[in-house]
Amino acid sequence: MLVNLSGLKNVGLEHFLIVGAILFSLGIYAVVTRKNAIMVLMGIELILNSANINFIAFSKYSTADLSGHLAAIFVIILAAAEAAIAIAIVLNIYRNFLTVNIDEIDNLKR
Amino acid sequence: MSLFDVAFYVLAFITVGSAIVVVSSKNIIYSAFALLFTFFGVAGLYVLLNADFIAVTQILIYVGGILVLIIFGVMLTTKAFDVPIKTETLHVGPAIVVTGAIMGTLFGVILKTRWFNVLNVQWDGTTKKIGERLMTDFLLPFEVASVVLLVALLGAVIIARREKVKS
């Protein structure tokens, strides 16, 4: 086949990218399947971590400067802001609806 | 197999294994604590990639900040007295198919592409260089990020504040 596996003997760029891909898929799975809003938040954190792994792997193996590190820093900053806002919204939803199951909060649909 | 390879496989196993526990555990507290090991594993991968500053930042912000915030969210939004804290799932079958397709596509792309992979630079300490880049090339995003953090934290306080009941 066209897939060339000879480069996989020593740990290199592809290994880190594969770990990132697995984390990304698991994060998507958590976001799609879980009912609890906080579990959805954990899935989003997994996705952001996988993106950061890719940034830093490319920064070391492909570009050889620190641009990937800077992008990772900004991703971490935005993740912190996003988590704070999301937890605040979830607490507010819980206070109003007494649940955080995101399929029971469908007032806009009615 | 060098020591680097062994360290990579151990850290990747910790990261992926605990991430599987995160997405598959029924108890949301177990998920939150498995997320702790995922974050530490990712920080270890950053160390292997010569990113010392990012690794420390990961531990400080993700483990010290976001994970504590998530655990507080779990404790404040569940009635922890009567029932064990279960979370339900829905659409498990279609979700497994779709995410499996996504993972297969990503694997195919990663393994088929001939990456520009010849460089393997070693930095001795990235903190000083990151600081120089932040103060020169990335000065505007740096300042905008500080404003974003300020606005986000103010907004979080305003959203989550308990309204005074007028009686």
Contacts between the chains, C-beta under 8 A, distances in Angstrom:
chain1	res1	chain2	res2	distance
A	2	B	112	6.1
A	3	B	108	7.5
A	3	B	111	4.9
A	3	B	112	5.8
A	4	B	111	7.4
A	4	B	112	7.7
A	4	B	114	7.7
A	5	B	111	7.1
A	7	B	117	7.3
A	8	B	111	8.0
A	10	B	2	7.8
A	10	B	5	6.8
A	11	B	4	6.2
A	11	B	5	4.7
A	11	B	8	4.6
A	11	B	9	7.8
A	12	B	117	6.1
A	12	B	120	8.0
A	13	B	115	5.3
A	13	B	117	5.0
A	14	B	110	5.7
A	14	B	111	6.7
A	14	B	115	7.1
A	14	B	117	8.0
A	15	B	8	6.3
A	15	B	12	7.3
A	16	B	45	6.7
A	16	B	49	6.9
A	17	B	110	4.7
A	18	B	107	6.7
A	18	B	110	6.0
A	19	B	12	5.0
A	19	B	15	6.4
A	19	B	16	6.6
A	19	B	45	6.8
A	21	B	103	6.1
A	21	B	106	3.9
A	21	B	107	6.2
A	21	B	110	6.3
A	22	B	16	5.3
A	22	B	19	7.4
A	22	B	103	6.8
A	23	B	15	7.0
A	23	B	16	7.2
A	23	B	19	5.7
A	23	B	38	7.8
A	23	B	42	7.9
A	24	B	102	7.6
A	24	B	103	7.9
A	24	B	106	7.0
A	25	B	99	4.7
A	25	B	100	7.6
A	25	B	102	5.5
A	25	B	103	4.0
A	25	B	106	7.3
A	26	B	16	7.8
A	26	B	19	4.8
A	26	B	20	6.5
A	26	B	22	7.3
A	26	B	23	5.0
A	26	B	99	7.7
A	27	B	19	8.0
A	27	B	23	7.8
A	28	B	98	7.8
A	28	B	99	5.1
A	28	B	102	6.2
A	29	B	23	5.3
A	29	B	95	5.7
A	29	B	96	7.2
A	29	B	99	4.5
A	30	B	22	6.8
A	30	B	23	4.3
A	32	B	91	6.6
A	32	B	95	4.4
A	32	B	98	7.2
A	32	B	99	7.2
A	33	B	23	7.8
A	33	B	89	4.5
A	33	B	90	6.3
A	33	B	91	6.0
A	33	B	92	5.6
A	33	B	95	4.6
A	34	B	23	7.9
A	34	B	87	6.0
A	34	B	88	8.0
A	34	B	89	6.1
A	35	B	87	6.2
A	35	B	88	4.8
A	35	B	89	6.8
A	35	B	90	6.1
A	36	B	28	6.1
A	36	B	87	4.2
A	36	B	88	7.7
A	37	B	77	8.0
A	38	B	28	6.6
A	38	B	70	6.2
A	38	B	73	5.0
A	38	B	74	5.7
A	38	B	77	6.8
A	39	B	28	6.3
A	39	B	31	6.4
A	39	B	87	5.5
A	41	B	70	6.4
A	41	B	73	7.5
A	42	B	22	6.0
A	42	B	31	6.2
A	42	B	32	7.2
A	42	B	35	5.6
A	42	B	70	6.5
A	43	B	23	7.0
A	45	B	35	7.0
A	45	B	62	7.3
A	45	B	66	6.4
A	45	B	70	7.8
A	46	B	19	6.0
A	46	B	22	6.9
A	46	B	23	7.8
A	46	B	35	7.9
A	46	B	38	6.9
A	49	B	38	7.2
A	49	B	39	7.2
A	49	B	42	5.0
A	49	B	62	7.7
A	52	B	42	7.4
A	52	B	46	8.0
A	52	B	54	7.5
A	52	B	58	7.7
A	53	B	42	6.4
A	53	B	45	6.1
A	53	B	46	7.8
A	56	B	46	5.9
A	56	B	49	4.9
A	56	B	51	4.9
A	56	B	54	6.2
A	57	B	49	6.0
A	59	B	49	7.7
A	59	B	51	7.5
A	60	B	49	4.9
A	60	B	50	5.7
A	60	B	51	7.5
A	60	B	119	7.8
A	60	B	120	7.2
A	60	B	121	6.4
A	61	B	115	7.4
A	61	B	117	5.6
A	61	B	119	6.0
A	61	B	120	6.4
A	62	B	115	6.5
A	62	B	116	4.9
A	62	B	117	6.8
A	62	B	119	6.6
A	63	B	119	7.7
A	64	B	119	4.4
A	64	B	121	4.5
A	66	B	123	7.9
A	66	B	126	6.3
A	66	B	129	5.4
A	66	B	130	5.9
A	66	B	133	5.8
A	67	B	133	7.8
A	69	B	51	5.9
A	69	B	53	7.1
A	69	B	54	5.7
A	69	B	126	6.2
A	69	B	130	5.7
A	70	B	130	6.7
A	70	B	133	5.7
A	70	B	134	6.9
A	70	B	137	8.0
A	70	B	138	5.3
A	72	B	51	7.5
A	72	B	54	5.3
A	73	B	54	7.0
A	73	B	57	6.8
A	73	B	130	7.3
A	73	B	134	7.9
A	74	B	141	6.2
A	74	B	145	6.0
A	76	B	54	7.9
A	76	B	57	5.9
A	76	B	58	7.0
A	76	B	61	5.5
A	76	B	62	7.4
A	77	B	145	4.9
A	77	B	148	7.3
A	77	B	149	6.4
A	78	B	145	7.7
A	78	B	148	7.2
A	79	B	61	7.6
A	79	B	62	7.6
A	79	B	66	6.6
A	80	B	61	5.6
A	80	B	65	5.9
A	80	B	66	6.3
A	80	B	149	7.2
A	81	B	148	5.9
A	81	B	149	5.6
A	81	B	152	3.6
A	81	B	153	7.5
A	82	B	152	7.7
A	83	B	65	7.6
A	83	B	66	4.6
A	83	B	69	5.5
A	83	B	70	7.1
A	84	B	69	6.7
A	84	B	152	5.8
A	84	B	153	6.0
A	84	B	156	4.3
A	85	B	152	5.6
A	85	B	155	6.2
A	85	B	156	5.2
A	85	B	159	7.3
A	87	B	69	5.3
A	87	B	70	7.3
A	87	B	72	7.2
A	87	B	73	4.6
A	87	B	156	7.3
A	87	B	160	7.5
A	88	B	155	7.5
A	88	B	156	4.1
A	88	B	157	7.6
A	88	B	159	4.1
A	88	B	160	3.8
A	89	B	159	6.1
A	90	B	73	5.7
A	90	B	77	6.2
A	91	B	73	6.9
A	91	B	76	6.0
A	91	B	77	6.7
A	91	B	160	5.0
A	92	B	159	5.7
A	92	B	160	6.3
A	94	B	76	7.1
A	94	B	77	4.3
A	95	B	162	7.6
A	100	B	77	4.8
A	101	B	88	7.3
A	103	B	90	6.9
